[in-house]
Amino acid sequence: MRRIAAAFPFLLGAFLAAAADAPADRILTGGRIWTADDARPWAEAVAIRADRIVYVGDAAGAKALRGPKTEVVELAGRLVTPGFNDSHIHIGEGALSLEQVDLIEEQSLAAVQEKIKDFAAKNPKSAWVLGRGWLYGSFPGGLPTKEQLDAAVGDRPAYMTCYDGHSGWANSKALAVAGITKDTKDPENGIIVRDPKTGEATGALKESANALLSKVIPQPQGEARYALVLQALALLNSQGLTSVQDAGGLLGGGILGRDDSPGDIELFDRAKREGKLSVRITASAVMEQGNVEQTLAAARKAHERWNDAQLRVTAVKGFVDGVIEAHTAAMLSPYSDDPSFGLGLPNWDPEALKAAVVVVDKAGFQVYLHAIGDRGVRMALDAHEAALAQNGPKDRRGRIEHIETIQAVDIPRFQSLGVIASMQPLHANPDQNNFNVWSRNAGPDRASRAWVWHRIEASGGRLAFGSDWPVVTSDVFRGLYCATTRKTREGTPPGGWLPELKVSLADALKHYTIDGAYASFEEKEKGSISLGKRADLIVLSEDLFKVPPEAILKTKVLLTLMDGRPVYRSAGF
């Protein structure tokens, strides 16, 4: 590995020298090239030969590389950026969600029920009615009931996953199929929500209790499942995504790692073998307290098989806690709305977490830690600090995923420990869910430090942005808009929610490009439009730097290139 790294500058120089003497295969010119490269932030043209960038500069220089077979893409003033990199996604679950009812945009119980009812009517032959995306704030009290879902679907089992993936909603028939009764015990790290008077299941499930239901739901298999994978890849390409980092589920175990689903990495491997894998994927294995050695063995085996520029397994992920809306995120002080929930529901003993991270780090795998509550974030930082103390300094790039609230004293630790803050801007969408449930549960003090992007930046920490799809849409423009305005797409609240925490457009784009590449140890190969790097780039319909923020939401991807070849082109471009 060290010999290859040492030889890289020489090989790159030889490549560029050869490329300079040959015509380019494709030139993009006549627009504005935002490179994400601080050494040359802007250019007029970029030239590509095979899968590499061979020129970045003015239009005249690019013209010199034009040959008889060179394709010239006239930009007409449009903006070109590096391909987007989603640093936190669940691509297998996202593929499955494409044939489910999408509830993420519905803000009221009536709207949710109507959409489910309409979906059920259009799919009369489906044995189950499945969906995802409901918001806690759409339900009185913050959690749904089986009766509310029965009213939308009463003739067959129905199950809807919450937008965050940590809670579920079952109707009466689904509970019966799963055998969930008042006598069913709560699984470890899970809660079957019950009627306080009768003890009967209400239909709401928290954390690992969802596996009781998900394990009895039939899933598409074979060619039907593969077709969904290809559909997901096409969707991501149309949104300008050329790289993603899967944060659990691709190797099996689902988003939470607590069911026996096999994962879809074999299907993505098939797409690679068939020349159809149009998004680069970095994947992670999921560990739980008590199974760290088994997870490491599986991760090693997967890494030996998948470790190239298209599909690679390089990380292990742990879920430190749950979510604030369901009172399962780990807190340093009791929940503000109802102190009876105590300090939440951490999935790990702090010392066990430290020991696990030390072992995984020593084995050479990058560590992702899901942490949402302020105590969960501190536990995660402490675990990364333990790896540094016991294994010594190295380029480990430990990560913490989400970081929804944090104590001020912990913010500088991202910089001092070299820990990456992997955050998802649209989670901070200031809708009724965040105002009426999240903020209420967290309380005003913790809510004042909600998604502290700018403060982590200002303290010298590094951010990487993603979506968490299918938790929210994979549409990067929605994330860019929320990151730079802290507003809903309807423009509320005026001035933005905690506007001092928003980031600049340039920084937001970096967090979706070069910083995302850094977060997976690939910044020397991709993430910026720079000489010798892979030709992963996109053409946008709007110059984001010249239009008002609201125009970000209307921006479309016109062309997506991966390794210099088009993987998406909009009609008419």
C-alpha positions as CSV (number, residue, x, y, z in Angstrom):
1,M,0.0,0.0,0.0
2,R,2.8,2.5,0.9
3,R,4.7,1.7,-2.3
4,I,1.6,2.4,-4.4
5,A,1.1,5.7,-2.5
6,A,4.7,6.7,-3.0
7,A,4.5,6.0,-6.7
8,F,1.3,8.0,-7.3
9,P,2.9,11.4,-8.0
10,F,5.2,9.8,-10.6
11,L,2.3,7.9,-12.3
12,L,0.1,10.9,-12.3
13,G,2.8,13.0,-13.9
14,A,3.4,10.4,-16.6
15,F,-0.4,10.2,-17.2
16,L,-0.8,14.0,-17.5
17,A,2.2,14.2,-19.9
18,A,0.7,11.6,-22.2
19,A,-2.8,13.1,-22.0
20,A,-1.5,16.5,-22.9
21,D,-0.3,15.2,-26.2
22,A,-3.6,13.5,-27.2
23,P,-7.0,15.0,-28.0
24,A,-9.6,15.1,-25.3
25,D,-12.6,12.8,-25.5
26,R,-14.9,15.4,-24.1
27,I,-14.6,19.2,-23.4
28,L,-17.1,21.2,-21.4
29,T,-16.7,24.9,-22.2
30,G,-18.4,28.3,-22.3
31,G,-19.7,28.2,-18.7
32,R,-18.5,28.5,-15.2
33,I,-16.6,25.6,-13.6
34,W,-16.7,25.6,-9.8
35,T,-13.9,23.2,-9.0
36,A,-14.0,22.7,-5.2
37,D,-10.3,23.1,-5.4
38,D,-8.9,25.9,-3.3
39,A,-5.8,26.1,-5.6
40,R,-8.1,27.0,-8.6
41,P,-11.7,27.6,-7.5
42,W,-13.0,28.7,-10.9
43,A,-12.3,27.8,-14.5
44,E,-14.0,28.3,-17.9
45,A,-13.5,24.9,-19.3
46,V,-12.6,21.3,-18.4
47,A,-11.3,18.5,-20.7
48,I,-11.6,14.8,-20.2
49,R,-9.7,11.9,-21.7
50,A,-10.9,8.4,-20.8
51,D,-11.9,8.5,-17.1
52,R,-9.7,11.4,-16.1
53,I,-9.6,15.2,-16.1
54,V,-6.7,16.3,-18.3
55,Y,-7.3,20.1,-18.3
56,V,-8.9,22.7,-16.1
57,G,-8.5,26.4,-17.2
58,D,-9.6,28.9,-19.7
59,A,-11.5,28.2,-22.9
60,A,-8.5,28.8,-25.2
61,G,-6.5,26.2,-23.5
62,A,-9.3,23.6,-23.8
63,K,-9.7,24.4,-27.5
64,A,-6.1,23.2,-28.0
65,L,-7.1,19.7,-26.9
66,R,-10.0,19.5,-29.4
67,G,-9.6,16.7,-31.9
68,P,-11.8,15.4,-34.8
69,K,-13.6,13.0,-32.4
70,T,-13.8,15.2,-29.4
71,E,-17.4,15.9,-28.1
72,V,-17.7,19.5,-27.2
73,V,-20.4,20.4,-24.6
74,E,-21.3,24.1,-25.0
75,L,-22.4,25.2,-21.5
76,A,-24.0,28.5,-22.5
77,G,-23.0,30.1,-19.2
78,R,-24.2,27.2,-17.0
79,L,-22.5,26.0,-13.9
80,V,-20.4,22.8,-13.6
81,T,-19.5,21.3,-10.3
82,P,-18.0,18.1,-9.1
83,G,-20.4,15.2,-8.9
84,F,-22.3,15.2,-5.6
85,N,-21.3,12.8,-2.9
86,D,-24.0,11.7,-0.4
87,S,-22.0,10.9,2.8
88,H,-24.9,9.2,4.6
89,I,-27.4,7.1,2.7
90,H,-29.2,3.8,2.9
91,I,-29.2,2.9,-0.7
92,G,-30.7,-0.6,-0.4
93,E,-33.6,0.6,1.7
94,G,-34.0,3.6,-0.6
95,A,-34.4,1.3,-3.6
96,L,-37.1,-0.6,-1.7
97,S,-38.9,2.6,-0.8
98,L,-39.5,3.3,-4.5
99,E,-42.5,1.0,-4.5
100,Q,-43.9,2.2,-1.2
101,V,-46.1,5.2,-0.4
102,D,-44.0,8.3,0.4
103,L,-45.4,10.3,3.3
104,I,-42.5,12.6,3.9
105,E,-44.2,15.8,2.6
106,E,-47.5,15.3,4.4
107,Q,-47.9,17.5,7.4
108,S,-51.3,16.4,8.9
109,L,-53.0,13.1,10.0
110,A,-55.8,13.6,7.4
111,A,-53.3,14.1,4.6
112,V,-51.3,11.1,5.7
113,Q,-54.4,8.9,5.8
114,E,-55.7,10.1,2.5
115,K,-52.4,9.4,0.7
116,I,-52.2,5.9,2.2
117,K,-55.8,5.2,1.2
118,D,-55.2,6.4,-2.3
119,F,-52.1,4.3,-2.6
120,A,-53.9,1.2,-1.3
121,A,-56.7,1.7,-3.8
122,K,-54.2,1.9,-6.7
123,N,-52.5,-1.3,-5.5
124,P,-55.4,-3.7,-4.8
125,K,-53.3,-6.9,-5.4
126,S,-50.6,-6.0,-2.9
127,A,-50.7,-8.4,0.1
128,W,-49.4,-5.6,2.3
129,V,-49.6,-1.8,2.1
130,L,-46.2,-0.4,2.9
131,G,-44.9,3.1,3.2
132,R,-42.5,5.4,5.0
133,G,-41.8,9.0,5.9
134,W,-44.5,10.0,8.4
135,L,-43.6,12.8,10.8
136,Y,-44.2,12.6,14.6
137,G,-45.8,16.1,14.5
138,S,-48.6,14.8,12.2
139,F,-50.2,12.9,15.1
140,P,-51.8,14.2,18.3
141,G,-49.3,13.3,21.1
142,G,-46.5,12.7,18.7
143,L,-47.2,9.0,17.9
144,P,-49.7,7.2,15.6
145,T,-52.2,4.5,16.5
146,K,-53.4,1.3,14.8
147,E,-56.9,2.8,14.7
148,Q,-55.6,5.7,12.6
149,L,-54.0,3.3,10.1
150,D,-57.1,0.9,10.2
151,A,-59.1,3.9,9.0
152,A,-56.9,4.1,5.9
153,V,-56.3,0.4,5.3
154,G,-58.6,-2.1,7.0
155,D,-58.7,-5.0,4.6
156,R,-55.0,-6.1,4.8
157,P,-51.9,-5.6,6.8
158,A,-50.3,-2.2,6.6
159,Y,-47.0,-0.9,8.0
160,M,-45.5,2.5,7.7
161,T,-41.9,3.4,8.8
162,C,-41.3,6.8,10.3
163,Y,-39.2,9.2,8.4
164,D,-36.2,8.6,10.7
165,G,-36.4,4.8,10.4
166,H,-36.5,4.5,14.2
167,S,-40.3,4.1,14.7
168,G,-43.0,2.2,13.0
169,W,-46.7,2.3,12.6
170,A,-48.8,-0.9,12.2
171,N,-52.5,-1.5,11.7
172,S,-54.4,-4.1,13.5
173,K,-54.0,-6.8,10.8
174,A,-50.2,-6.2,10.7
175,L,-49.9,-6.6,14.5
176,A,-51.9,-9.8,14.3
177,V,-49.7,-11.3,11.5
178,A,-46.6,-10.4,13.6
179,G,-48.2,-12.0,16.7
180,I,-47.8,-8.8,18.8
181,T,-50.2,-8.8,21.7
182,K,-50.2,-7.3,25.2
183,D,-48.2,-10.3,26.3
184,T,-45.4,-9.8,23.9
185,K,-42.3,-8.6,25.7
186,D,-40.3,-5.6,24.6
187,P,-37.1,-6.7,22.7
188,E,-33.8,-5.5,23.9
189,N,-33.4,-1.8,22.9
190,G,-36.9,-1.6,21.7
191,I,-40.4,-0.6,22.9
192,I,-43.8,-1.8,21.9
193,V,-45.9,1.3,22.8
194,R,-48.9,0.2,24.8
195,D,-52.2,1.6,26.0
196,P,-51.6,2.5,29.7
197,K,-55.0,1.2,30.7
198,T,-55.3,-2.1,28.7
199,G,-51.6,-2.9,28.0
200,E,-52.5,-3.6,24.4
201,A,-50.1,-2.5,21.6
202,T,-51.2,0.9,20.2
203,G,-49.6,0.2,16.8
204,A,-46.5,2.3,17.4
205,L,-43.1,0.6,17.7
206,K,-39.8,2.1,18.7
207,E,-36.3,1.1,17.8
208,S,-35.6,-2.7,17.6
209,A,-39.3,-3.5,18.2
210,N,-39.8,-2.7,14.5
211,A,-38.0,-5.9,13.7
212,L,-40.9,-7.9,15.1
213,L,-43.0,-6.5,12.3
214,S,-40.4,-6.2,9.5
215,K,-39.4,-9.8,9.7
216,V,-42.9,-11.0,8.6
217,I,-43.3,-8.5,5.7
218,P,-42.6,-10.1,2.3
219,Q,-39.9,-8.3,0.3
220,P,-39.4,-8.2,-3.5
221,Q,-36.8,-10.7,-4.5
222,G,-34.8,-11.7,-7.6
223,E,-35.3,-9.6,-10.8
224,A,-37.9,-7.4,-9.2
225,R,-35.5,-6.3,-6.5
226,Y,-32.7,-5.8,-9.0
227,A,-35.0,-3.6,-11.1
228,L,-35.5,-1.4,-8.0
229,V,-31.7,-1.2,-7.5
230,L,-31.3,0.0,-11.1
231,Q,-34.2,2.4,-10.6
232,A,-32.5,3.8,-7.5
233,L,-29.2,4.3,-9.4
234,A,-31.0,6.2,-12.2
235,L,-32.7,8.4,-9.7
236,L,-29.5,9.3,-7.9
237,N,-27.7,10.1,-11.2
238,S,-30.6,12.4,-12.2
239,Q,-29.9,14.3,-8.9
240,G,-26.2,14.7,-9.7
241,L,-25.0,12.0,-7.4
242,T,-21.9,10.1,-8.5
243,S,-20.8,8.8,-5.1
244,V,-22.6,7.6,-1.9
245,Q,-21.5,6.3,1.5
246,D,-23.9,3.7,2.8
247,A,-24.4,4.0,6.5
248,G,-25.8,0.6,7.3
249,G,-28.0,-2.0,5.7
250,L,-26.2,-2.7,2.4
251,L,-24.4,-5.7,4.0
252,G,-27.6,-6.8,5.8
253,G,-29.4,-6.0,9.0
254,G,-31.5,-3.1,7.7
255,I,-31.0,0.6,8.6
256,L,-30.8,-0.3,12.4
257,G,-28.9,-3.5,11.9
258,R,-31.5,-5.4,13.9
259,D,-33.2,-7.7,11.5
260,D,-32.1,-10.6,9.4
261,S,-32.4,-8.9,6.0
262,P,-29.5,-10.0,3.7
263,G,-28.7,-6.6,2.3
264,D,-28.4,-5.7,-1.3
265,I,-24.6,-5.5,-1.9
266,E,-24.7,-8.5,-4.1
267,L,-27.2,-6.7,-6.4
268,F,-25.0,-3.7,-6.7
269,D,-22.1,-6.0,-7.4
270,R,-24.2,-7.5,-10.2
271,A,-24.8,-4.0,-11.5
272,K,-21.0,-3.4,-11.5
273,R,-20.3,-6.7,-13.4
274,E,-23.0,-5.7,-16.0
275,G,-21.6,-2.2,-16.4
276,K,-24.6,-0.6,-14.8
277,L,-23.2,0.6,-11.5
278,S,-23.4,4.3,-12.1
279,V,-22.8,5.5,-8.5
280,R,-19.6,4.8,-6.5
281,I,-20.5,3.1,-3.2
282,T,-18.6,2.9,0.0
283,A,-20.4,0.6,2.5
284,S,-20.2,-0.2,6.2
285,A,-21.0,-3.2,8.4
286,V,-23.2,-2.7,11.4
287,M,-22.0,-3.7,14.9
288,E,-24.0,-4.0,18.1
289,Q,-22.9,-4.4,21.7
290,G,-21.9,-8.1,22.0
291,N,-21.2,-8.9,18.3
292,V,-18.2,-6.8,17.5
293,E,-15.9,-9.7,16.6
294,Q,-18.5,-11.2,14.4
295,T,-19.0,-7.9,12.6
296,L,-15.3,-7.4,12.2
297,A,-15.0,-10.9,10.6
298,A,-17.8,-10.1,8.2
299,A,-16.3,-6.7,7.4
300,R,-12.9,-8.2,6.6
301,K,-14.5,-10.8,4.3
302,A,-16.5,-8.1,2.5
303,H,-13.5,-5.8,2.3
304,E,-11.5,-8.5,0.6
305,R,-14.1,-8.9,-2.0
306,W,-15.2,-5.3,-2.5
307,N,-12.5,-2.7,-2.4
308,D,-12.2,-0.8,-5.7
309,A,-13.2,2.6,-7.1
310,Q,-16.8,1.5,-7.7
311,L,-17.8,-0.7,-4.7
312,R,-15.9,-0.9,-1.4
313,V,-16.4,-1.9,2.2
314,T,-14.2,0.1,4.5
315,A,-16.2,1.0,7.6
316,V,-18.0,-0.3,10.6
317,K,-21.0,1.5,12.1
318,G,-22.5,1.5,15.5
319,F,-25.8,3.1,16.7
320,V,-25.1,4.9,20.0
321,D,-28.7,6.0,20.6
322,G,-32.1,6.5,19.0
323,V,-34.0,9.7,18.1
324,I,-35.3,12.7,20.1
325,E,-38.8,12.5,18.8
326,A,-39.3,9.0,20.2
327,H,-37.4,9.9,23.4
328,T,-34.7,7.3,22.6
329,A,-31.8,9.6,21.9
330,A,-29.3,9.6,24.8
331,M,-29.5,12.9,26.8
332,L,-27.4,14.4,29.5
333,S,-30.5,15.6,31.4
334,P,-34.1,14.4,31.2
335,Y,-36.4,15.1,28.3
336,S,-38.0,18.5,28.7
337,D,-41.5,17.6,27.7
338,D,-41.7,14.5,29.9
339,P,-39.0,13.8,32.4
340,S,-40.4,10.2,32.9
341,F,-38.5,9.2,29.8
342,G,-35.3,9.9,31.7
343,L,-32.1,10.1,29.7
344,G,-33.3,8.2,26.7
345,L,-32.4,4.7,25.5
346,P,-28.7,4.4,24.6
347,N,-27.8,1.2,22.7
348,W,-24.4,0.8,24.3
349,D,-22.7,0.9,27.7
350,P,-20.2,3.7,27.4
351,E,-17.2,1.5,28.3
352,A,-18.4,-1.2,25.9
353,L,-18.6,1.4,23.2
354,K,-15.1,2.6,23.8
355,A,-13.7,-0.9,23.8
356,A,-15.6,-1.7,20.5
357,V,-14.3,1.4,18.7
358,V,-10.7,0.7,19.9
359,V,-10.9,-2.9,18.5
360,V,-12.4,-1.8,15.2
361,D,-10.0,1.1,14.8
362,K,-7.1,-1.2,15.5
363,A,-8.3,-3.5,12.8
364,G,-8.0,-0.7,10.3
365,F,-11.6,0.0,9.6
366,Q,-13.1,3.5,9.7
367,V,-15.7,3.9,12.5
368,Y,-19.1,5.6,12.0
369,L,-21.2,6.3,15.1
370,H,-24.8,7.3,14.9
371,A,-25.3,9.8,17.8
372,I,-28.2,12.2,18.1
373,G,-28.7,13.3,21.7
374,D,-26.1,15.4,23.5
375,R,-25.1,12.4,25.7
376,G,-25.0,10.2,22.6
377,V,-22.6,12.7,20.9
378,R,-20.4,12.9,24.0
379,M,-20.3,9.1,24.2
380,A,-19.3,8.9,20.5
381,L,-16.6,11.6,21.0
382,D,-15.3,9.8,24.1
383,A,-15.1,6.5,22.1
384,H,-13.1,8.1,19.3
385,E,-10.8,9.7,21.9
386,A,-10.3,6.3,23.4
387,A,-9.2,4.9,20.0
388,L,-6.6,7.8,19.7
389,A,-5.3,7.2,23.3
390,Q,-5.0,3.4,22.9
391,N,-4.0,3.0,19.3
392,G,-2.0,6.1,18.8
393,P,-2.1,8.9,16.2
394,K,-3.0,7.9,12.6
395,D,-5.2,9.1,9.8
396,R,-8.3,7.3,11.1
397,R,-11.0,9.9,10.2
398,G,-13.5,8.7,12.7
399,R,-17.1,9.9,12.1
400,I,-20.2,10.8,14.0
401,E,-23.5,10.7,12.2
402,H,-26.3,13.2,12.7
403,I,-25.3,15.2,15.8
404,E,-28.8,16.8,16.2
405,T,-27.9,18.5,19.5
406,I,-24.7,18.9,21.4
407,Q,-23.2,20.6,24.4
408,A,-21.1,23.7,23.6
409,V,-18.0,22.3,25.3
410,D,-18.1,19.3,22.9
411,I,-18.1,21.3,19.6
412,P,-14.3,22.0,19.5
413,R,-13.6,18.2,20.1
414,F,-14.3,17.5,16.4
415,Q,-11.3,19.5,15.4
416,S,-9.0,18.4,18.2
417,L,-9.8,14.7,17.7
418,G,-10.0,14.9,13.9
419,V,-13.5,13.5,13.9
420,I,-15.7,14.2,10.9
421,A,-19.2,15.6,11.6
422,S,-21.4,13.7,9.1
423,M,-24.6,15.7,9.0
424,Q,-27.8,15.8,6.9
425,P,-29.1,19.3,6.3
426,L,-32.7,18.4,5.6
427,H,-33.0,16.9,9.0
428,A,-33.0,20.4,10.2
429,N,-36.0,21.4,8.0
430,P,-37.9,23.7,10.3
431,D,-41.3,22.2,9.8
432,Q,-44.0,21.4,12.3
433,N,-42.3,18.2,13.3
434,N,-39.1,20.0,14.4
435,F,-41.0,22.8,16.0
436,N,-43.8,20.9,17.7
437,V,-42.1,17.6,18.7
438,W,-38.3,17.8,18.3
439,S,-37.9,21.2,20.0
440,R,-40.5,20.4,22.6
441,N,-38.8,17.2,23.6
442,A,-35.3,18.6,23.5
443,G,-36.2,21.8,25.4
444,P,-35.1,25.3,24.6
445,D,-31.5,25.0,25.8
446,R,-30.7,22.0,23.7
447,A,-32.8,23.3,20.8
448,S,-30.6,26.4,20.7
449,R,-27.8,24.0,19.6
450,A,-29.8,22.2,16.9
451,W,-27.6,21.0,13.9
452,V,-24.7,23.3,14.7
453,W,-23.1,23.2,11.2
454,H,-21.5,26.7,11.3
455,R,-20.2,26.3,14.8
456,I,-18.4,23.1,14.0
457,E,-16.9,24.8,10.9
458,A,-15.9,27.9,13.0
459,S,-14.1,25.7,15.5
460,G,-12.1,24.0,12.7
461,G,-14.1,20.8,12.4
462,R,-14.8,19.2,9.1
463,L,-18.3,18.5,7.9
464,A,-19.6,16.0,5.3
465,F,-23.2,16.3,4.1
466,G,-25.7,13.6,3.1
467,S,-29.4,12.9,3.0
468,D,-30.0,9.7,5.0
469,W,-32.3,8.6,2.1
470,P,-34.9,7.1,2.4
471,V,-35.3,9.0,5.7
472,V,-35.7,12.1,3.6
473,T,-35.4,12.8,-0.1
474,S,-32.0,12.2,-1.7
475,D,-32.4,15.5,-3.7
476,V,-29.2,17.4,-2.9
477,F,-30.8,20.8,-3.9
478,R,-33.3,20.4,-1.0
479,G,-30.3,19.9,1.3
480,L,-28.4,22.8,-0.2
481,Y,-31.3,25.1,0.3
482,C,-31.9,24.1,3.9
483,A,-28.2,24.3,4.7
484,T,-27.9,27.8,3.4
485,T,-31.2,29.3,4.6
486,R,-32.4,27.1,7.5
487,K,-35.9,27.5,6.0
488,T,-38.6,25.2,4.7
489,R,-39.1,25.2,1.0
490,E,-42.2,27.4,1.7
491,G,-39.8,30.0,3.1
492,T,-40.6,29.7,6.8
493,P,-39.7,30.9,9.3
494,P,-38.7,34.4,8.0
495,G,-35.0,34.8,8.3
496,G,-34.5,31.1,9.0
497,W,-34.4,28.9,12.1
498,L,-31.3,29.7,14.1
499,P,-29.8,31.5,11.1
500,E,-26.5,31.9,12.8
501,L,-26.0,28.2,12.2
502,K,-26.4,28.1,8.5
503,V,-23.5,27.8,6.1
504,S,-22.4,29.6,2.9
505,L,-23.3,28.1,-0.5
506,A,-19.6,27.4,-1.2
507,D,-19.1,25.6,2.0
508,A,-22.3,23.6,1.6
509,L,-21.2,22.5,-1.9
510,K,-17.8,21.5,-0.5
511,H,-19.5,19.4,2.2
512,Y,-21.3,17.6,-0.7
513,T,-18.2,17.2,-2.8
514,I,-14.6,17.4,-1.7
515,D,-15.4,17.0,2.0
516,G,-17.5,14.0,1.2
517,A,-14.5,12.5,-0.6
518,Y,-12.3,13.2,2.3
519,A,-14.8,11.4,4.6
520,S,-14.2,8.2,2.7
521,F,-10.4,8.7,2.2
522,E,-10.9,9.4,-1.5
523,E,-10.0,13.1,-1.8
524,K,-7.0,12.4,-4.0
525,E,-9.2,10.6,-6.6
526,K,-12.4,12.6,-6.7
527,G,-14.4,15.4,-5.1
528,S,-12.9,18.3,-7.0
529,I,-12.4,19.2,-10.7
530,S,-8.6,18.9,-10.6
531,L,-6.0,17.5,-13.0
532,G,-5.7,13.8,-12.9
533,K,-8.8,13.1,-10.8
534,R,-11.7,11.0,-11.9
535,A,-14.0,12.8,-14.3
536,D,-17.1,12.8,-12.1
537,L,-18.9,16.1,-12.7
538,I,-22.3,17.6,-13.3
539,V,-23.9,20.4,-15.3
540,L,-26.6,22.4,-13.6
541,S,-29.5,24.4,-15.1
542,E,-28.8,27.4,-12.8
543,D,-25.7,29.1,-11.7
544,L,-26.3,28.7,-7.9
545,F,-23.8,31.5,-7.2
546,K,-25.8,34.0,-9.2
547,V,-29.4,33.3,-8.3
548,P,-31.5,33.9,-5.2
549,P,-31.6,31.0,-2.7
550,E,-35.1,30.1,-3.7
551,A,-33.9,29.2,-7.2
552,I,-31.8,26.4,-5.7
553,L,-35.1,24.5,-5.3
554,K,-35.8,24.8,-9.0
555,T,-32.4,23.8,-10.2
556,K,-32.1,20.7,-12.3
557,V,-29.2,18.5,-13.3
558,L,-28.7,18.5,-17.1
559,L,-25.8,16.2,-17.4
560,T,-24.1,13.7,-15.0
561,L,-20.7,12.3,-15.9
562,M,-19.0,9.4,-14.1
563,D,-15.6,8.4,-15.2
564,G,-16.1,10.8,-18.1
565,R,-19.1,9.0,-19.5
566,P,-22.7,10.2,-19.3
567,V,-24.8,8.3,-16.8
568,Y,-27.7,10.9,-17.0
569,R,-28.6,13.5,-19.5
570,S,-31.9,15.5,-19.4
571,A,-34.1,15.7,-22.4
572,G,-33.1,18.5,-24.7
573,F,-29.5,19.0,-23.4
